[in-house]
Amino acid sequence: MAASRKKSLIIAFVCVGFFLFVELGFWSTGGTGSVSSNNAGMVNGKFRSPRQKGITKKSNIVIIGSGPTALGAAKRFYDLGHGKDNSEITILEELGRPGGLASSTRDDKGFLWDVGVHVVFSHYTYFDRVLNMAVPEWNYRRRASFAFMKGSDDKRRFIPYPVQNNIHVMDKIDQQKSLKGLEEITKNPITRKPTNFDEWLLQKFGVGLADVFMRKYNQKIWTVNTTEMNSAWVGERVAVPDIEEIKTKIKEVDNGIEAKDSEWGPNRFFRFPKYNGTGGIWQSVARMLPSHWFKFHEKVTGIDIDQKIITVEAGTVSKTHYTLEYDILFSTVPLDVFTSFLQSKDTSLEQMRQLASQLVYTHTHIVGVGLTGHLPKSLADKSWVYFPDSDSPFYRVTMFSNYSDDHVPKGGAFWSLMCEIAEPQKSSNPSYWSRENLIKESIQALVLYGFITADMVVSKHYRRLDHGYPVPSLKRDILLDTIQPWLKTKDIYSRGRFGGWRYEVANQDHSFMQGVEAVDNILSDVPELTYPDPNLANSKKNTDRTIPLDYEIVIAHYNENLDWLKPYANRTLVYSHGNDLGPPFQFYSWERLKNVGREAHVYLTHITTYYDRLANVTVFLQGDKFRGRCFKSVPEILANAKKGVPCRKLGNWYTAWGNIKFPKYYLDDFKKKNIPMLKANRTLGEVYQDLWGSPPPKPGIRYCWNACLGATKAMIHKHPLEFYQKALGYVSTYSNQEEAHYLERFWFHMFT
């Protein structure tokens, strides 16, 4: 390995892999074109589009690091057919296993610890499905987050999160102070653009809430004054309190009525791997890739950007060095560290280093406390808790054993808390920030709050992250807008949590997709979304990328037993109208939908979402296992669909174009279930006229019952997307609409 090894192309991803999520409960929750070709290559030192012909040059692709961003890039290369005859891929990892700082550690007492809080929720279909295929078993949880804070009455209490929606739980002084501030900004809203985060807080929540909670907590987590931060990172969609709802809750509390706490946010539900922690996710993703791609204990030590040569140090005890040439370099090394690696005769390099040195970050200390016994009642129903007050070192504590029994030596006999502490980038008093002191201070605070007693502690875990949070400082975007274009002129792309330095797109899903999107941009000129436009990426579910299947099964589920689908789980997409937190076992996809429109709402949601990315054949079923007049197996439905027959048609033709005349027993059954039929305002014939643009055919239409059917992509594409979008509009109102029964009569005619 000491010999120089020339490479025609290196794409290097250096991943820190440490992903926490936005603290405030303010969230903006987007897409680009999909890529499916695998023929991209290099022309004149640049990737050429797969549409171009005559590619003869083999690409050697090197990915440095194996955290989520690197694995996102590697998985995308693999999905698009790279790493075979057209390219050679090597993944260099400084550590001895994949995952980077998104890894997990089990201590000698049997407690498992993550590097800070990682839970899985997502803005991306592609991310979801990769994880679904990689990790076989998940625990699904409802988010239960709280702030624990001392009120003006000196009493400590849990305030459900987000705090701004639950001020009815506060003591009277804080309650009225917060309410007064909200009333002031409601009567006299400020429309000018805030110049910093503090102004943004005042504009959105008023001076009362800012003083009671917002400023204290944000100072503690970011370690800088809120006037020193920008407001771009919080996005456009905010959990803005409803004044009248708050007043109603306060009145209920005053009258001794228990007011319901407000939930908010895209991560109201989350999932967590049943075994091996967050690190288990990324080890599983790595196992989806060829093992010979990975080279461990190899570290980048220098980069000559003039000659495009990287120096690598390999080995653990006995070190060797070698060099690699590159054409394009991708890095998620923290920008301040990365620029220090660079060597060049370009005099502007020193300016870039100086600018990168002005980026602000925090150090993060993780203190894990393993305990014997059971969680106290005050913590048993909680996921994590925020701590704005100064009498504890931590800003957040996670009830980590609540996520999985695998986190403790024996479920029911032990439990664990994981504390996160933020240290300023430049701090004094090093003795305070020592391992010994922070462990001691954390345990003392937990005892003070009555959560634990000192004799419960059986294990103490500690880890310090030099780069913890990338702070959205006032100058951050100006600095990035100078550094990133300069790097690109040198054929360098910097992405990831600290490579991109945008906290608002630094969660696991964002980071993974930054790697995916970078690869698509290189191979096919598909514009990146997540890094350049965080607000758009966070505004909706991004469904533009999927993993192609030859056939897939779409299930409309409420509360049916789905065990019969186990043989087809890796091809099944379940859309649940029910209340389950998650699936009973792992499917290719599992999503919650609002309980409207019966199975028609599910089928049309799938078609309209994936119209351009449908499988070759789609099987549409209810969760009741072929009950009724259905083909009786998936193979039978597939075989008939390929012949152009979507479902088991009835012998006669349907000609009743008015409202449906349901039997009384049928309607009474729904009433007993408290879901009476919502009768349609339009007749079946009028809906047909609206969808097809012509009156119903005089002979009638062929039809089938029970909404169990299959259709090829070509059969579905007989109608344009707008046709299905219009049909979806008919079944998006109520759980049991007559229009859903209309569509049941249309499926055969629709697809033939």
Helices and strands as residue ranges (DSSP letters): E 41-43, E 46-48, E 59-64, H 68-79, E 87-93, G 100-102, E 104-106, E 112-114, H 125-134, E 138-142, E 145-150, E 156-160, G 163-165, G 167-169, H 172-187, H 197-209, I 210-214, H 215-222, G 226-228, G 232-234, H 243-254, E 269-273, H 277-287, G 291-293, E 294-296, E 298-304, E 309-314, E 320-325, E 329-331, H 335-341, E 342-343, H 348-356, E 363-372, H 377-380, E 384-386, E 396-398, G 400-402, G 405-407, E 414-423, H 435-448, G 454-456, E 457-465, H 476-489, E 492-494, G 503-505, H 508-524, H 534-537, E 551-557, G 563-571, E 572-576, E 589-592, H 598-609, G 611-613, E 617-622, H 634-642, H 664-672, H 684-692, E 709-712, H 713-716, H 721-730, H 738-751
